[in-house]
Amino acid sequence: MTTLPTSRIIDGKAFAEGLRRRVADAAADFLGRSGRAPGLAVVLVGEDPASSVYVRNKAQQTVEAGMASFEHRLPAETSEAELLSLVARLNADDAVDGILVQLPLPAHIDAQKVIEAIDPAKDVDGFHPENAGRLMTGLPALVPCTPLGCLMLIKSIEPALAGLEAVVVGRSNIVGKPMAQLLLAESCTVTVAHSKTRDLPAVCRRADILVAAVGRPQMVRGDWVKPGAIVIDVGINRIPAPERGEGKTRLVGDVAYDEAAQRAGAITPVPGGVGPMTIACLLRNTLAAAVARTGVVVDVPSA
């Protein structure tokens, strides 16, 4: 493993900007070869403010990357049958290469049923069981965007991961499990830790690569970090910040950043680390889906 003399901040914002530029160049190449731009359809049900902002950012960055953006905003009372009907129409639309249904969905809609209704070839979130199974068995697949972005950031620091010990704290289907599979595919020795793990600090201290994705503010302390380790903080948590004034808050990760930065070889900040990579990898997945569906050969950025 590369020895880093001092802790290095992994600039996810800058890396994501570079990735979007590479995707935009490849999308322009795809347009020239196929006569159309790769297309991404994003579906939002209801008016959740955070989701609404996220969808707007996705649409803006899709257009800036030279892709076609198809945005579908549905009222919160939309029935499950109506949403599934829309998904079926998007599956059949040749102008749409990627489909993303923004989560969470209203309580009356079965999110898993909707995920499974999406054509796996257009499942740019990588949540369909077919894509999850292909990832696990080492077959080409559309991979969830956040873990893919994490792997890209890890490899920007250490390109050769074979033989390194990796610990993933968190076992969600969205981040933890696919992250572990991606690291296994890089020939890391992988431990998936979670709320039932015995002596979690000791497990984390073994890690050359430590990925925290548990959704608990600053849970991973500095003395949990092996000196020189690469630390990837997926968490985005809003906590009170009385020093900024009454009622004010600030964003922190799942890692106690100031402590961990004293020991880590490289570490992602929050914000500005993993977060910007998610949409950039969504655009990359849309391009990859377009290439796989059409057979048009262009250079798709990979981890």
Secondary structure, DSSP 8 states (H G I E B T S, - for coil): ----SS-EE--HHHHHHHHHHHHHHHHHHHHHHHSS--EEEEEEES--HHHHHHHHHHHHHHHHTT-EEEEEEE-TT--HHHHHHHHHHHHH-TT--EEEE-SS--TTS-HHHHHHHS-GGGBTT--SHHHHHHHHTT------HHHHHHHHHHHHH-S--TT-EEEEE---TTTHHHHHHHHHHTT-EEEEE-TT-TTHHHHHHT-SEEEE-S--TT-B-GGGS-TT-EEEE---EEEE-GGG-TT-EEEE-SB-HHHHTTT-SEE--SSSSSHHHHHHHHHHHHHHHHHHHH---------
